[in-house]
Amino acid sequence: MSPQPANGNGGTSTKRKLVTGGVIVAAVIGGFVLAKLHFRSPFGPADATAVKHTPLEFLYLDNTRVEAYLAELDRGTFAQQSLRHKVTNKESAEVAASGAKAGSSSEAEDFIERVVTPTAASEFIELNDLLSPRDLVLDQSNSEAAEDGEEDELVEGDFVRFQADSLRPPTYLNPYLAVQQAGTLSALFPMPSHKPAQRAVVERRREASRQFRKQVGEDPRVVFALQMAGGSETESAKVLLPMKASELTDERSLIKFGGGRFTVVGKVVRIFPEEGEEGIESGVNGRHGEPLAYVDSPTRETWEHPLENAPGELICRTSPKCVREVEERSNAQGKVVRTKKVGEERREAIQRTRQRMLTKLHNQTEIAKEGTVILPIAIYK
């Protein structure tokens, strides 16, 4: 596993304590002194604090869970940590007189003490070392890659680590992220320099978009879903990863189009079907009218109503497929040209996009028969 980017900040302050381990003694026999001083850098890594990890780049880091789990293992939490380095300074002196040499040497020990404020990233690295999470192979491609993970049965409560080839964010998250960043909202709805009537339309769209964000809430729950090979004959197994939107990175290259390959560390909290039970959630049916094993109701309740009432232009402009549908077409030579659908044709395209988002919201928050719910602690490169 090759870890990467991390989102975390912290500070250090340094104070020196000098303990003298010896005194320079020199016999001066009429001549001059040549001193050779040997110092080690006081900021070099000591054994206890040597860097053992490549810095990580996080797509997601759950600060609250990291602190809670680490506190359980360490019997408490700490706001600062004192790190002490021992540095030995060796000094020697030679005195030359009448062709004869006399010498003496001494040692002094410096203790460099640093007060370090732990960051969420550094706490995760410590937690990861203490937990030693179990490595899983999750097959997202219908190959036989998951065979190595079949010997040891997964148990609820296990801490696990696995590789995900792609972690595409839910499509319903796109409008929220667009409104969350003021610059993005301005780019989606640029304000014309003149024409008061058009400026009023743009301002109404911006305000309606802000209202959508308020409906969703400050820190909404989202679920990333991984469709796995295996499972029943008709339904593949699914892994659901519930997250808090506030803990996701704002680095768009890590979010857009799946972001590439990630390492996921998390805790298994549910496995379906459950032992001794059908594992069916009563009163909730899937696409074919069949009862479902699990539905992440909090996520559905957070997003369903706001998406139904979100401004159409926000829904469309944050969906690449909708943008292509209403603003691009191919000419007779197959070349893409810019065009713009208006009126009923545009409204129908927007409504199709809205319905796709709602359908995916349902699909990505349910387990039909077989699957697992894993609470992510960290997702990183």
SULVENLIN-V177015 format. One line per field, one symbol per residue. burial: 1 if it has 9 or more other C-alpha atoms within 8 Angstrom, else 0. A space follows every 10 residues. Layout:
# SULVENLIN-V177015
burial->???
This chain:
# SULVENLIN-V177015
burial->0011110000 0000000001 0000010000 0010000000 0000000000 0000011111 1100011011 1000000000 1010111111 1111111000 0011111111 1111111111 1011001100 0010011111 0000010010 0000000111 1111011111 1111110110 0001110010 0000000010 0110110111 0110010001 1111111110 1100111111 1111101110 0001110111 1111111110 1110000011 1000110000 1111100011 0111011001 1101111110 0111111111 0000000000 0000011011 1011001101 1101111111 1111111111 1
